[in-house]
Amino acid sequence: MSERNLSSSSPSMGPRRGPFGGGPMGGFGRPVEKAKDFKGTVRRLTQYLRRESWTLLAVSIMAAASTAFAIYAPKVLGRVTNLIFEGVIGKRLPANMTKEQVVSFLRQQGQTTFADMLSKMNVVPGQGINYDAVLEVLALLIGLYVLSALFMWLQQYIMAGVAQRTVYKLRKEVDAKLARLPLRFYDSRSHGDILSRVTNDIDNIAQTLQQSLTQLITAVATIIGVLIMMFSISPALTLVSLAVIPLAFVFTMLIARYSQVQFSKQWASIGELNGHVEESFTGHMVLKLFNRQRDAEQKFDEYNDKVYQASFRAQFVSGVIMPVMNFLSNLNFVAIAVLGGLRVANGALTLGDVQAFLQYSRQFTQPIVQTSSIMNVLQSTVASAERVFELLDEEEEVEKFATPVLIKPDSIKGHVRFEHVYFRYVPEVPLIEDLNLEALPGHTVAIVGPTGAGKTTLVNLLMRFYEIDAGRITIDGIDIRDIRREDLRRLFGMVLQEPWLFKGTVRDNIAYGKEHATEDEIVRAAQAAHADSFIRKLPQGYDTVIDEDATNISQGQKQLITIARAFLADPKILILDEATSNVDTRTEILIQRAMADLMKDRTSFVIAHRLSTIRNAETIIVMDHGRIVEQGNHEQLMAKRGFYYELYTSQFLGAYAEELA
């Protein structure tokens, strides 16, 4: 094919590689140092949750309710401990004395500490454990745990819907954005990295919204609720527990600053790896043909090692937080146990209060640890969100007119003019300069020239896949920049050297050329392209499913199907880019006849390498380095004995020499 390898055979163009750093390893694949705008990215991501405000409020209420029941449970459990402990102590006291008498007696005996502890207890001398009261409190405790679990389940259920609806909207925007981006974007970006942004990064955002966000809400509610309960039991012990927070905060901030960089590198390196895998599997036959499997494996190992190094550092850094926070939590637990025991002995607290406080201290440090872990997850999520937003912020194909010129395809004659057209893919590298060309209605214009001459670029400009730098291109006197792109491209039918088929039936692939095509129209198009006979010999005929790589049919059959698609589209202007290069000689003759019928009364642009196929064209333009160096019909150009003459004779002399050899 020519120098700009279009990978679609229909007016709906797909991703392709360009000539300046494109392909699966270009563009976005480079590692990202860190999020460029952390706060801005978080703010923008939050905007996607605005329509879920009331649902998020309900989730927060449920989280608060679940947390409240869970927080109150240790206090109730402390009552059970007190009932059992008071029963055990009371059983050992004389039944013929009151509690006050026992306390007074102990003080007289010098057992002041035990007397102080006993004075704070609801003990009845001579009475053992009140099992009925214990069972009542346990029933209340079970009820609290059931309600807490129920509200937690509802919270997770509702939040799953919020997360998926939000990500659905984001994924839909990305898909629509990809359809609006110009081919220039796909030329300079890695296919694998684009896929990584659409799949891995968005999935990472979904997972965070569904899990980490609810965990964060619960953690905040737990911290607030536990603090209230801890202060109600003992302000002094609460201040001891709060001493952990500054240490945890400083440690988390130091780790988060480093982990953000590593998570960004992790996702960027995954994009590089995806790009290499996509490239290797797409061209696996070429790899095997040239015995390049070892080179591909070495490259894979290099990219895989980069993913390993970035992922290891990111996971290691986030993993350091948990043991350190657990260490701080254990120190806090020991301190509270010792101080709490002393206060029980002094009668300042009951044993049940200390037990409840110890549980609260665990509940207090756990959400702090959880919040620290969530902060690292958020670093990864923000890095992913920023990559997605970078894609959404890419410059689109923007129409620059206030009011478009409305055209009716039936009224278009197909008079095409290039007037002093200038264009460059790269600003520093000239390509097309001061190009003038006229294609009369119903005429065939053949474009020939060496690779890199600008042949396919001419077609790209005509269909506004790229915008010209200067000059203008008109169809029936209308500047194509005044026509909406979708209206303009409805005028064209295209058959490329590399056929593009999607996974689906043969019928669906042919019908791609015309919306709501009937069965008769599809069959007639296949017959016109001489594809009907081989299609009917397929296992399921027109219902045969073509796989993703179209490996279950031959290259020539794929080309015939794309030609049938062009027949069905019935375009006003036809573009053929070496459309018969992948078929045998006999089929090529049949297709040439069919093409002659297809091109009747249509303006046609034919890019050709085999010059024998365009001898009957009304106009042949010869391009070299973006310029038209010769123009005329076959006889006129041969008579000039110029560039075209050299190209033509070299092909046939080469073929003749091969026959003699």
BAMARGU-697720 format. One line per field, with one value per residue (C-alpha): residue number from 1; residue in one letter; x negated, y, z. Coordinates in Angstrom, 3 decimals, decimal comma. Example, Ala and Ser with C-alpha at 12.3 -4.5 7.8 and 13.67 -1.06 7.14 Angstrom:
BEGIN
num: (1/2)
residu: (a/s)
c1: (-12,300/-13,670)
c2: (-4,500/-1,060)
c3: (7,800/7,140)
# end
This chain:
BEGIN
num: (1/2/3/4/5/6/7/8/9/10/11/12/13/14/15/16/17/18/19/20/21/22/23/24/25/26/27/28/29/30/31/32/33/34/35/36/37/38/39/40/41/42/43/44/45/46/47/48/49/50/51/52/53/54/55/56/57/58/59/60/61/62/63/64/65/66/67/68/69/70/71/72/73/74/75/76/77/78/79/80/81/82/83/84/85/86/87/88/89/90/91/92/93/94/95/96/97/98/99/100/101/102/103/104/105/106/107/108/109/110/111/112/113/114/115/116/117/118/119/120/121/122/123/124/125/126/127/128/129/130/131/132/133/134/135/136/137/138/139/140/141/142/143/144/145/146/147/148/149/150/151/152/153/154/155/156/157/158/159/160/161/162/163/164/165/166/167/168/169/170/171/172/173/174/175/176/177/178/179/180/181/182/183/184/185/186/187/188/189/190/191/192/193/194/195/196/197/198/199/200/201/202/203/204/205/206/207/208/209/210/211/212/213/214/215/216/217/218/219/220/221/222/223/224/225/226/227/228/229/230/231/232/233/234/235/236/237/238/239/240/241/242/243/244/245/246/247/248/249/250/251/252/253/254/255/256/257/258/259/260/261/262/263/264/265/266/267/268/269/270/271/272/273/274/275/276/277/278/279/280/281/282/283/284/285/286/287/288/289/290/291/292/293/294/295/296/297/298/299/300/301/302/303/304/305/306/307/308/309/310/311/312/313/314/315/316/317/318/319/320/321/322/323/324/325/326/327/328/329/330/331/332/333/334/335/336/337/338/339/340/341/342/343/344/345/346/347/348/349/350/351/352/353/354/355/356/357/358/359/360/361/362/363/364/365/366/367/368/369/370/371/372/373/374/375/376/377/378/379/380/381/382/383/384/385/386/387/388/389/390/391/392/393/394/395/396/397/398/399/400/401/402/403/404/405/406/407/408/409/410/411/412/413/414/415/416/417/418/419/420/421/422/423/424/425/426/427/428/429/430/431/432/433/434/435/436/437/438/439/440/441/442/443/444/445/446/447/448/449/450/451/452/453/454/455/456/457/458/459/460/461/462/463/464/465/466/467/468/469/470/471/472/473/474/475/476/477/478/479/480/481/482/483/484/485/486/487/488/489/490/491/492/493/494/495/496/497/498/499/500/501/502/503/504/505/506/507/508/509/510/511/512/513/514/515/516/517/518/519/520/521/522/523/524/525/526/527/528/529/530/531/532/533/534/535/536/537/538/539/540/541/542/543/544/545/546/547/548/549/550/551/552/553/554/555/556/557/558/559/560/561/562/563/564/565/566/567/568/569/570/571/572/573/574/575/576/577/578/579/580/581/582/583/584/585/586/587/588/589/590/591/592/593/594/595/596/597/598/599/600/601/602/603/604/605/606/607/608/609/610/611/612/613/614/615/616/617/618/619/620/621/622/623/624/625/626/627/628/629/630/631/632/633/634/635/636/637/638/639/640/641/642/643/644/645/646/647/648/649/650/651/652/653/654/655/656/657/658/659/660/661)
residu: (m/s/e/r/n/l/s/s/s/s/p/s/m/g/p/r/r/g/p/f/g/g/g/p/m/g/g/f/g/r/p/v/e/k/a/k/d/f/k/g/t/v/r/r/l/t/q/y/l/r/r/e/s/w/t/l/l/a/v/s/i/m/a/a/a/s/t/a/f/a/i/y/a/p/k/v/l/g/r/v/t/n/l/i/f/e/g/v/i/g/k/r/l/p/a/n/m/t/k/e/q/v/v/s/f/l/r/q/q/g/q/t/t/f/a/d/m/l/s/k/m/n/v/v/p/g/q/g/i/n/y/d/a/v/l/e/v/l/a/l/l/i/g/l/y/v/l/s/a/l/f/m/w/l/q/q/y/i/m/a/g/v/a/q/r/t/v/y/k/l/r/k/e/v/d/a/k/l/a/r/l/p/l/r/f/y/d/s/r/s/h/g/d/i/l/s/r/v/t/n/d/i/d/n/i/a/q/t/l/q/q/s/l/t/q/l/i/t/a/v/a/t/i/i/g/v/l/i/m/m/f/s/i/s/p/a/l/t/l/v/s/l/a/v/i/p/l/a/f/v/f/t/m/l/i/a/r/y/s/q/v/q/f/s/k/q/w/a/s/i/g/e/l/n/g/h/v/e/e/s/f/t/g/h/m/v/l/k/l/f/n/r/q/r/d/a/e/q/k/f/d/e/y/n/d/k/v/y/q/a/s/f/r/a/q/f/v/s/g/v/i/m/p/v/m/n/f/l/s/n/l/n/f/v/a/i/a/v/l/g/g/l/r/v/a/n/g/a/l/t/l/g/d/v/q/a/f/l/q/y/s/r/q/f/t/q/p/i/v/q/t/s/s/i/m/n/v/l/q/s/t/v/a/s/a/e/r/v/f/e/l/l/d/e/e/e/e/v/e/k/f/a/t/p/v/l/i/k/p/d/s/i/k/g/h/v/r/f/e/h/v/y/f/r/y/v/p/e/v/p/l/i/e/d/l/n/l/e/a/l/p/g/h/t/v/a/i/v/g/p/t/g/a/g/k/t/t/l/v/n/l/l/m/r/f/y/e/i/d/a/g/r/i/t/i/d/g/i/d/i/r/d/i/r/r/e/d/l/r/r/l/f/g/m/v/l/q/e/p/w/l/f/k/g/t/v/r/d/n/i/a/y/g/k/e/h/a/t/e/d/e/i/v/r/a/a/q/a/a/h/a/d/s/f/i/r/k/l/p/q/g/y/d/t/v/i/d/e/d/a/t/n/i/s/q/g/q/k/q/l/i/t/i/a/r/a/f/l/a/d/p/k/i/l/i/l/d/e/a/t/s/n/v/d/t/r/t/e/i/l/i/q/r/a/m/a/d/l/m/k/d/r/t/s/f/v/i/a/h/r/l/s/t/i/r/n/a/e/t/i/i/v/m/d/h/g/r/i/v/e/q/g/n/h/e/q/l/m/a/k/r/g/f/y/y/e/l/y/t/s/q/f/l/g/a/y/a/e/e/l/a)
c1: (0,000/-1,027/-2,885/0,052/1,322/5,056/6,418/10,041/11,835/14,883/15,608/15,548/11,861/10,149/6,866/3,683/-0,038/-1,637/-5,083/-6,384/-6,728/-3,404/-2,736/-2,099/-5,105/-4,823/-3,168/-1,520/-3,666/-6,343/-6,342/-4,566/-6,512/-3,496/0,006/-0,274/2,787/3,847/6,477/7,862/8,178/9,972/12,294/13,073/13,669/16,024/18,137/19,116/20,697/22,858/25,884/25,622/25,685/28,909/27,826/24,473/26,335/28,344/25,116/23,592/26,653/26,497/22,771/23,383/26,157/24,048/21,130/23,309/24,646/21,144/19,719/22,398/21,854/18,611/20,384/23,124/20,512/18,905/22,195/22,001/18,476/19,596/22,530/20,253/17,465/19,912/21,553/18,220/17,184/20,618/20,737/17,596/18,880/20,831/24,557/25,484/23,792/24,633/22,169/21,595/20,784/18,327/16,624/16,357/14,949/12,330/11,198/10,843/8,681/6,425/7,651/8,391/7,794/10,223/12,718/12,505/13,054/15,959/17,622/17,954/19,530/23,210/22,421/24,854/23,012/23,854/25,527/23,903/24,163/27,577/27,851/31,224/29,719/26,705/28,952/30,972/27,828/26,446/29,715/29,400/25,776/26,726/29,445/26,918/24,525/27,336/28,513/24,942/24,377/27,709/26,976/23,450/24,823/27,336/24,551/22,363/25,292/26,287/22,685/22,071/24,827/23,379/19,907/21,070/23,366/20,567/18,019/20,594/20,935/17,160/16,621/19,336/17,660/14,314/15,869/17,553/14,289/12,344/14,839/14,326/10,531/8,683/6,434/3,479/4,139/3,993/0,923/-1,126/0,210/-0,325/2,676/1,841/1,684/5,022/6,545/4,942/6,610/9,994/9,858/7,325/7,515/11,310/11,594/9,234/11,517/14,579/12,971/12,053/15,534/17,181/14,891/12,522/15,099/17,470/14,531/13,524/17,054/17,237/13,770/14,609/17,899/16,114/13,447/16,064/18,316/15,490/14,074/17,463/17,699/14,099/14,531/17,735/15,771/12,474/11,135/7,686/7,366/8,784/5,964/3,477/5,086/5,062/1,289/1,147/2,783/-0,101/-2,529/-0,134/0,568/-3,118/-3,993/-1,077/-1,935/-5,574/-4,606/-1,786/-4,139/-6,422/-3,710/-1,937/-4,983/-5,281/-1,601/-1,769/-4,786/-3,014/-0,025/-2,211/-4,459/-1,369/-0,354/-3,746/-3,472/0,037/-1,231/-3,999/-1,641/0,877/-1,859/-3,333/-0,033/1,124/-2,064/-2,766/-3,026/-5,696/-7,541/-7,681/-8,519/-11,646/-12,439/-12,058/-10,358/-13,453/-13,620/-9,930/-10,476/-13,414/-11,351/-8,516/-10,929/-12,151/-8,642/-7,561/-10,530/-9,514/-5,999/-7,487/-9,812/-7,122/-4,465/-6,841/-7,813/-4,195/-2,921/-5,912/-5,452/-1,727/-2,451/-4,837/-1,983/-0,060/-2,795/-3,931/-0,377/0,266/-2,873/-1,609/1,798/0,255/-1,737/1,454/3,273/0,602/0,634/4,409/4,436/1,893/3,433/6,961/6,050/4,702/7,898/10,037/7,970/8,472/12,189/12,153/13,448/15,219/13,682/16,393/15,525/11,852/12,761/15,023/12,305/9,753/12,141/12,699/8,952/8,745/11,711/10,103/6,710/8,201/9,961/6,795/4,830/7,608/7,647/3,875/4,246/7,103/4,933/2,472/5,304/6,501/3,019/3,294/6,852/5,986/3,122/5,568/8,199/5,663/4,693/8,362/8,954/5,889/7,587/10,873/9,029/7,339/8,043/10,973/12,002/13,752/15,887/14,913/17,990/20,996/23,561/22,675/23,534/26,239/25,822/28,034/26,037/28,396/27,622/23,822/22,166/18,640/16,628/13,506/10,826/7,600/6,594/3,094/3,166/0,401/0,080/-2,506/-2,174/-5,081/-5,527/-9,256/-8,866/-7,237/-5,033/-2,379/-3,053/-0,964/0,921/3,591/5,830/9,218/11,394/14,392/17,725/17,780/14,068/11,464/8,342/5,459/2,741/-0,669/-4,120/-6,764/-6,188/-6,029/-5,007/-1,749/0,801/2,820/2,315/4,313/7,224/6,891/7,197/10,146/12,084/10,937/9,114/6,523/7,039/5,035/2,637/3,489/5,510/8,854/10,537/13,990/16,716/19,091/17,657/18,336/15,340/15,256/14,415/17,919/19,487/19,879/17,457/20,165/22,100/18,923/17,910/21,337/20,393/17,449/16,983/13,573/11,793/8,282/5,380/5,638/9,257/10,903/13,540/15,049/16,166/19,609/21,352/20,459/23,877/23,183/19,803/21,285/24,268/21,800/21,761/25,436/27,702/30,873/29,769/32,169/31,189/31,654/29,387/26,682/26,813/26,794/23,737/21,957/22,833/21,547/18,251/18,075/18,184/21,568/20,260/17,565/19,827/22,442/19,725/18,847/20,140/23,091/23,110/23,936/24,382/20,766/19,142/15,811/13,506/11,691/8,621/10,637/8,377/11,175/11,281/8,502/7,012/8,601/12,019/11,703/11,000/14,030/16,259/14,954/15,557/19,111/19,484/18,489/21,002/23,739/22,816/23,408/21,240/21,002/17,210/15,199/11,720/9,767/6,365/4,786/8,048/7,274/3,757/4,767/6,726/5,649/5,297/8,606/10,534/8,744/10,019/13,571/13,231/11,809/14,939/17,115/15,154/15,707/19,453/19,132/17,160/19,621/20,970/18,928/15,869/13,219/9,773/7,600/4,272/2,299/-1,087/-0,369/-0,096/1,582/4,792/5,200/4,444/8,051/8,256/9,222/6,563/3,367/1,439/-2,131/-3,227/-6,675/-7,511/-4,014/-3,997/-2,271/-5,173/-3,131/0,509/2,444/3,836/1,786/0,929/-0,057/-2,310/-3,961/-4,646/-6,400/-8,871/-9,145/-8,677/-5,524/-7,201/-10,079/-7,722/-5,635/-8,481/-10,391/-7,412/-7,001/-10,696/-11,113/-8,299/-9,739/-13,191/-11,719/-10,000/-13,295/-15,084)
c2: (0,000/3,637/5,633/6,334/2,926/3,314/0,323/0,617/-0,261/1,846/5,486/4,705/4,767/2,853/3,363/3,138/3,789/6,910/7,778/9,851/7,956/6,182/2,494/0,589/1,950/5,677/8,625/8,029/5,034/7,043/6,813/9,546/11,159/12,141/13,556/17,030/18,354/16,118/18,479/19,386/15,730/14,876/17,859/16,800/13,195/14,410/16,201/12,821/11,981/15,115/13,498/10,789/13,307/12,033/8,428/9,224/10,947/7,756/5,728/8,061/7,718/3,935/4,001/6,157/3,825/0,715/2,351/3,563/0,068/-1,402/1,281/0,908/-2,882/-2,770/-0,625/-3,256/-6,019/-4,165/-4,515/-8,284/-8,259/-6,205/-8,578/-11,607/-9,955/-8,534/-11,952/-13,664/-11,069/-10,943/-14,726/-14,540/-11,789/-12,535/-12,736/-11,244/-7,904/-5,000/-3,629/-0,536/-2,678/-4,753/-1,624/-0,123/-3,349/-3,532/0,025/-0,813/-3,779/-1,544/-2,965/0,497/-0,371/-3,308/-1,193/1,605/-0,867/-2,524/0,817/1,475/-1,941/-2,908/-5,953/-7,715/-9,703/-13,399/-13,163/-14,870/-14,165/-12,935/-15,131/-13,681/-10,192/-11,561/-13,228/-10,041/-8,004/-10,683/-10,628/-6,843/-7,276/-9,768/-7,395/-4,547/-6,685/-7,855/-4,276/-3,135/-5,913/-5,173/-1,468/-2,277/-4,640/-2,017/0,540/-1,708/-2,651/0,947/2,084/-0,625/0,955/4,444/3,304/1,426/4,238/6,756/4,627/3,795/7,515/7,964/4,979/6,266/9,676/8,049/5,950/9,008/10,934/8,266/8,556/12,340/12,326/12,918/10,348/12,489/11,374/7,670/8,199/9,453/7,297/3,744/1,523/-0,491/2,604/3,867/0,474/0,631/3,977/2,749/-0,554/-0,729/2,880/3,068/-0,275/1,062/4,079/1,808/-0,368/2,651/4,163/0,880/-0,204/2,481/5,279/3,328/2,306/5,950/7,012/4,202/4,999/8,674/7,771/5,207/7,669/10,270/7,751/6,006/9,330/10,234/6,885/7,045/10,533/9,385/6,602/8,322/11,615/10,838/7,504/9,123/11,676/8,793/7,174/10,465/10,611/8,050/10,381/12,863/9,988/8,236/11,453/12,359/8,819/8,618/11,918/10,903/7,559/8,975/11,485/8,684/6,150/8,575/8,612/4,827/4,198/6,628/4,772/1,473/2,392/4,004/0,926/-1,298/0,789/0,169/-3,555/-3,666/-1,870/-4,403/-7,355/-5,859/-5,320/-8,797/-10,651/-8,551/-9,355/-12,825/-14,325/-11,793/-12,470/-16,172/-15,605/-13,604/-15,657/-12,622/-14,442/-14,089/-10,334/-9,996/-12,011/-9,814/-6,669/-8,238/-9,041/-5,427/-3,971/-6,657/-5,813/-2,143/-3,127/-5,363/-2,673/0,033/-2,308/-3,735/-0,283/0,896/-2,176/-2,279/1,347/0,903/-2,344/-0,619/1,431/-1,497/-3,050/0,349/1,402/-1,948/-1,424/1,978/0,431/-2,289/0,257/2,209/-0,986/-1,851/1,686/1,697/-1,787/-0,759/2,632/1,226/-1,578/0,962/3,034/-0,082/-0,844/2,732/2,501/5,231/2,822/-0,501/-3,558/-3,474/0,154/-0,751/-3,724/-1,493/1,171/-1,404/-2,436/1,202/1,772/-1,043/0,376/3,805/2,809/0,439/3,188/5,298/2,397/1,861/5,546/5,459/2,470/4,144/7,212/5,039/3,551/7,073/7,954/5,138/6,113/9,773/8,727/6,591/9,352/11,872/9,564/9,182/12,942/13,560/11,429/13,308/16,640/15,768/18,208/17,062/17,555/20,882/22,388/26,042/27,276/28,937/27,358/24,280/23,964/21,333/19,024/16,363/13,385/12,957/16,498/16,097/15,673/14,984/17,880/17,921/20,620/21,042/24,716/25,708/23,139/23,023/20,354/18,957/16,113/17,578/21,374/21,077/18,541/19,811/17,330/18,843/22,341/24,355/21,340/21,939/19,182/18,921/15,803/16,256/14,591/10,935/10,871/8,527/10,108/7,702/8,683/7,063/7,638/6,166/5,367/8,548/10,714/11,793/9,654/8,473/11,852/13,330/11,034/11,841/15,542/15,000/13,172/15,643/13,069/15,851/19,581/21,390/24,143/26,483/26,579/24,875/21,720/21,954/19,555/21,101/24,472/24,022/24,234/20,918/22,807/24,299/20,818/18,751/15,843/13,210/14,721/14,918/11,321/10,014/10,994/8,590/4,877/3,409/0,129/-0,162/-2,486/-3,881/-5,018/-4,249/-6,643/-6,840/-9,884/-10,750/-12,476/-11,981/-10,386/-7,849/-6,942/-6,244/-4,387/-2,092/-0,062/0,915/1,314/-0,818/-2,663/-5,379/-8,985/-8,517/-5,453/-7,337/-10,296/-8,053/-6,199/-9,516/-10,697/-7,455/-7,938/-11,600/-12,639/-14,390/-17,715/-18,201/-16,863/-19,526/-22,184/-21,116/-23,370/-21,085/-18,983/-15,345/-16,281/-17,458/-15,597/-13,967/-14,145/-11,142/-11,499/-12,786/-15,842/-18,202/-16,696/-15,893/-12,472/-12,329/-13,248/-10,487/-8,042/-9,199/-8,634/-5,081/-4,439/-5,732/-3,286/-0,444/-1,625/-1,576/1,942/3,271/6,378/9,541/9,548/6,344/5,841/2,707/2,178/-0,741/-2,580/-5,686/-6,394/-9,333/-11,381/-13,813/-12,801/-14,336/-12,696/-9,424/-9,403/-9,995/-7,279/-4,829/-5,323/-4,881/-1,806/-0,355/-0,685/0,726/3,752/4,656/8,182/8,482/10,551/7,994/8,308/5,259/4,887/2,337/0,666/-1,708/0,792/-1,675/-1,306/2,426/2,696/3,666/6,484/9,874/11,568/10,153/12,329/11,427/12,546/12,816/14,442/15,910/17,549/16,676/16,251/14,997/14,911/13,498/10,231/7,104/7,850/11,440/10,502/7,681/10,053/12,481/9,745/11,277/9,996/8,021/6,426/5,282/3,848/2,042/0,572/-0,472/-2,560/-4,373/-4,737/-6,141/-8,630/-9,552/-10,065/-12,332/-14,415/-14,767/-15,795)
c3: (0,000/-0,194/2,371/4,718/5,727/6,226/8,098/7,078/3,913/4,533/5,166/8,902/9,590/12,374/14,225/12,237/12,437/11,137/9,829/12,700/15,937/15,781/16,107/19,272/21,155/20,430/22,088/25,423/26,331/28,164/31,956/33,885/36,714/38,827/38,579/37,099/38,913/41,794/43,241/39,829/38,850/42,107/41,630/38,076/39,078/41,812/39,199/37,762/41,136/41,348/39,749/42,419/45,279/46,874/46,493/48,070/50,921/51,445/51,373/53,955/56,216/55,955/56,627/59,685/60,883/60,338/62,116/65,006/65,694/65,442/67,734/70,384/70,517/72,616/75,191/75,446/75,572/78,468/80,361/79,884/81,263/84,248/84,955/84,890/86,890/89,460/89,799/90,386/93,029/94,670/95,073/97,210/99,508/102,723/101,997/105,407/104,623/102,316/99,758/101,887/104,904/102,875/101,514/105,014/106,405/103,618/104,313/107,999/107,005/104,875/101,518/100,142/96,456/96,502/98,456/95,860/93,012/94,815/95,488/91,713/91,045/91,141/93,248/95,611/98,355/98,213/94,755/91,749/87,994/86,793/83,682/82,648/82,514/80,631/78,014/77,547/76,918/74,540/72,580/72,285/71,180/68,449/67,249/66,995/64,939/62,613/62,011/61,416/58,850/57,125/56,693/55,539/52,867/51,680/51,563/49,396/47,143/46,460/46,047/43,455/41,348/41,858/40,815/37,731/36,551/36,982/35,157/32,475/31,778/31,776/29,484/27,145/26,980/26,188/23,424/21,910/22,235/20,359/17,510/17,344/17,458/14,181/12,566/13,578/17,172/16,311/14,156/17,091/19,951/21,053/20,405/23,510/25,692/24,397/25,216/28,663/29,334/28,141/30,058/32,911/34,039/33,961/35,756/38,400/38,890/39,121/41,767/43,868/43,643/44,561/47,389/48,596/48,652/50,911/53,077/53,372/54,388/56,931/58,254/58,819/60,501/62,662/63,775/64,779/66,541/68,367/69,581/71,059/72,861/74,065/75,515/77,236/78,977/79,795/78,396/79,788/77,984/74,843/74,821/75,026/71,970/70,057/70,380/67,536/65,009/64,419/63,902/61,510/59,584/59,097/58,063/55,613/53,929/53,437/51,927/49,768/48,171/46,976/46,167/43,823/41,564/41,609/40,861/37,931/36,568/37,133/34,948/32,287/32,053/31,794/28,786/27,184/27,827/26,342/23,263/22,715/23,239/20,797/18,215/18,643/18,372/15,418/13,525/14,902/11,392/10,428/13,686/12,906/9,262/10,120/13,247/15,483/18,348/20,531/19,881/20,735/23,909/24,900/24,387/26,344/29,166/29,167/29,352/31,799/33,993/33,963/35,040/37,733/39,067/39,138/40,545/43,153/44,391/44,433/46,258/48,607/49,599/50,209/52,055/54,478/55,927/57,403/59,608/60,875/61,687/63,356/65,432/66,571/67,251/69,422/71,416/71,957/73,024/75,606/77,019/77,398/78,954/81,626/82,382/82,210/84,649/87,106/86,843/87,441/90,511/91,710/91,104/88,462/85,776/85,672/84,047/81,366/80,546/80,094/77,930/75,800/75,598/74,440/71,672/70,777/70,634/68,081/66,199/66,350/64,947/62,358/60,315/60,569/59,082/56,551/55,619/55,144/52,833/50,960/50,415/48,492/46,458/45,717/44,450/41,928/41,054/40,530/38,261/36,244/36,191/34,965/32,092/31,139/31,367/29,194/26,560/26,978/26,649/23,359/20,550/18,437/14,850/15,364/12,646/12,180/10,331/11,942/9,635/7,555/3,899/3,629/0,660/-0,834/-2,116/-5,073/-6,268/-6,148/-9,564/-8,252/-9,679/-7,466/-7,458/-5,476/-5,600/-4,408/-1,604/1,003/3,688/6,124/8,613/10,566/10,464/9,730/6,892/3,663/1,826/-0,455/-1,760/-4,207/-5,560/-8,215/-9,526/-11,197/-11,463/-13,749/-12,910/-13,929/-14,750/-13,325/-11,894/-11,371/-8,916/-9,327/-7,963/-5,690/-2,032/0,047/-2,897/-1,193/-3,027/-0,032/1,634/-1,231/-0,355/3,356/2,600/0,280/3,017/5,716/7,771/7,888/7,365/4,716/5,791/2,897/-0,313/-0,683/-1,942/-3,490/-4,578/-7,099/-6,125/-2,396/-0,067/1,789/5,017/4,843/4,854/7,996/7,990/8,345/5,408/3,328/3,970/2,976/-0,576/-0,649/-1,022/-0,368/-1,025/0,362/-0,247/3,287/3,747/7,091/8,378/11,849/13,819/12,512/9,658/6,017/5,598/8,350/6,883/3,463/4,965/6,755/3,543/3,791/6,777/6,712/3,577/2,397/1,713/-2,038/-2,034/-0,141/-2,530/-5,624/-4,267/-3,660/-7,165/-8,679/-6,827/-7,919/-4,264/-4,229/-5,524/-2,874/-0,100/-0,824/-0,557/2,975/5,827/6,648/3,500/4,232/7,913/8,240/11,129/10,329/13,345/14,796/12,563/9,583/9,441/8,384/4,872/2,418/1,774/-1,665/-0,252/2,317/-0,485/-2,454/0,578/0,997/-2,699/-2,288/0,580/-1,747/-4,370/-1,738/-0,570/-4,108/-3,499/-5,558/-5,385/-5,357/-3,940/-4,824/-3,242/-5,111/-4,476/-6,550/-5,329/-3,122/-5,662/-8,350/-11,978/-13,094/-10,258/-10,929/-14,486/-13,259/-10,623/-13,160/-15,250/-12,188/-11,199/-14,631/-14,066/-10,549/-11,759/-14,493/-13,989/-10,774/-10,046/-9,121/-7,590/-8,147/-6,366/-8,316/-8,206/-11,081/-13,893/-16,238/-14,210/-14,901/-18,607/-19,383/-16,810/-18,261/-16,154/-14,685/-12,267/-11,389/-7,929/-6,436/-3,077/-2,733/-6,166/-9,432/-11,814/-14,787/-15,773/-18,732/-20,083/-20,680/-24,314/-23,591/-20,680/-22,590/-25,460/-23,095/-22,125/-18,665/-15,114/-15,898/-18,922/-16,721/-14,106/-16,700/-18,707/-15,575/-14,430/-17,715/-18,441/-14,931/-15,492/-18,921/-17,424/-14,761/-17,439/-19,374/-16,184)
# end
